[in-house]
Amino acid sequence: MRLRVLFLLVLFPLSAVAASLPVPDQGPALRIQGSNTIGAALGPALVKGLLEHQGLQAVHSEPAQGTNEQRVIGKTRQGKIVTIEVAAHGSSTGFTALKKSSADLAASSRPIKDSELVDLEPLGDLKSPEAEQVIAIDGLAIILNPQNPLTTLNTEQLAQIFNGEISTWEALGGVGGSIHLYARDDQSGTYDTFKELVLRLRGRPLAATAKRFESSEQLSDAVSQDPQGIGFIGLPYVRQAKAVAIVDGDSQPMLPLNSLIATEDYPLSRRLFFYLPPSGHNPWAKALVDFTQSSKGQAIVAASGFIAQQVQAMSVQARPSMPEDYQAIAREAQRLTVNFRFEEGSASLDNKARQDLQRVVAYLKGHGKLDRQVTLVGFGDAKDDPQRAALLSKLRGMAVRRELVKSGVVLRDIRGFGAQMPVAANTADEGRIKNRRVEVWVY
């Protein structure tokens, strides 16, 4: 799919950040633990942004005692020092730290697991909209050495490669002899996401021969220097390596492009999270979450190489493989870089969709699109018969309509395309959930 993105940004208003947050007499004002993907650069950048927004001076970061740990420091006008600690040892460690009360905020590059949710029940419901905060979208890029001629792989091939079942480049139609595997460490949310999206769905473990890395940068650089190498990495860390297009099930081949990751159509896209315990949370943690969701915070997300949740309009080229009615919409309208998705086994919008409603309404108001300028396009999965899938896809559009109407949006149309145009394989629940989506088109 060739997409031309028009950079029509909508500013998501900054939630009320306390004018003056309490400064502790000793110790850090805030402790963040978890994802290396977030904690290496994005987390510290957001913390710096918050401190500067709060009016602190001489804001800077410095290494802390442990590897992949740092402190962000600023000074109040009264000369008091404010320190925020960021430890980046993997998503799992963030939830463990919450349980041990050694962190105030967990950074995670995967959703919280059911077992962790139960474990942390004393802190409140970490799946509530206030607790589970999607702060950015990331794509897992599959990277090769720049000299490798392969351009496309499917998710089944990826599972076979990283399991060791496919062990030579010749077996994939390439050249170069044996395949060298590079992977993140067991504590990494990046590895967790790859395991969930690629390996576990196909019942395969990671090959023991894979070289493991705690650092995303080191992994990427190792692949870019190894003609026989292949690895998986967060989007900002492709660096000198080459990303390949990915196919999942009957989807089109998709490169990890910003527009395809923003809509979460790209097969290996993922959400990055802050988890804020609802019970007795640290005011600095709440302030950081609010700042991150603001236009200033999302600008930092984009500047850090991730995909910001700012609504943009993009032109989509009509292709013969698309349904004719969908082609007609594509020729006349532009698609917003938002897909509304739903809670598992439910017609209720998920937490990200609830946040995105505000962004979409702000965009429509800012561009004069409130009155009959919007068409919602729903999709489903092939689990049910085609007629039922078509009906359910339209009902999902109507669920979004109900929420938009509350903000004064009058729709032009709601269309349902059933199980057509899948973006993921329908062979497992995860893929079916991804295919159940509602697109937003503006005229």
Sequence and secondary structure as in RCSB ss.txt:
>XXXX:A:sequence
MRLRVLFLLVLFPLSAVAASLPVPDQGPALRIQGSNTIGAALGPALVKGLLEHQGLQAVHSEPAQGTNEQRVIGK
TRQGKIVTIEVAAHGSSTGFTALKKSSADLAASSRPIKDSELVDLEPLGDLKSPEAEQVIAIDGLAIILNPQNPL
TTLNTEQLAQIFNGEISTWEALGGVGGSIHLYARDDQSGTYDTFKELVLRLRGRPLAATAKRFESSEQLSDAVSQ
DPQGIGFIGLPYVRQAKAVAIVDGDSQPMLPLNSLIATEDYPLSRRLFFYLPPSGHNPWAKALVDFTQSSKGQAI
VAASGFIAQQVQAMSVQARPSMPEDYQAIAREAQRLTVNFRFEEGSASLDNKARQDLQRVVAYLKGHGKLDRQVT
LVGFGDAKDDPQRAALLSKLRGMAVRRELVKSGVVLRDIRGFGAQMPVAANTADEGRIKNRRVEVWVY
>XXXX:A:secstr
  EEEE            SS    SSS SEEEEE HHIIIIIHHHHHHHHHHHTT EEEEEEE SSTTEEEEEEE
 TTS EEEEEEEES HHHHHHHHHTTS SEEEESS   HHHHHHTGGG  TTSTTTEEEEEEEEEEEEE TT   
 EEEHHHHHHHHHTSS BGGGGT  SSB EEEEE TT HHHHHHIIIIIGGGT    TT EEES HHHHHHHHHT
 TTEEEEEEGGG TTSEE EEE TT   B   HHHHHTT STTEEEEEEE  SSS  HHHHHHHHHHHSHHHHHH
HHHTTSB     EEEE   TTS HHHHHHHHH EEEEEEE B TTSSSB HHHHHHHHHHHHHHHHTT TBT EE
EEEE  TTS HHHHHHHHHHHHHHHHHHHHTTT B SEEEE TT S SS TTSHHHHHHHSEEEEEE 
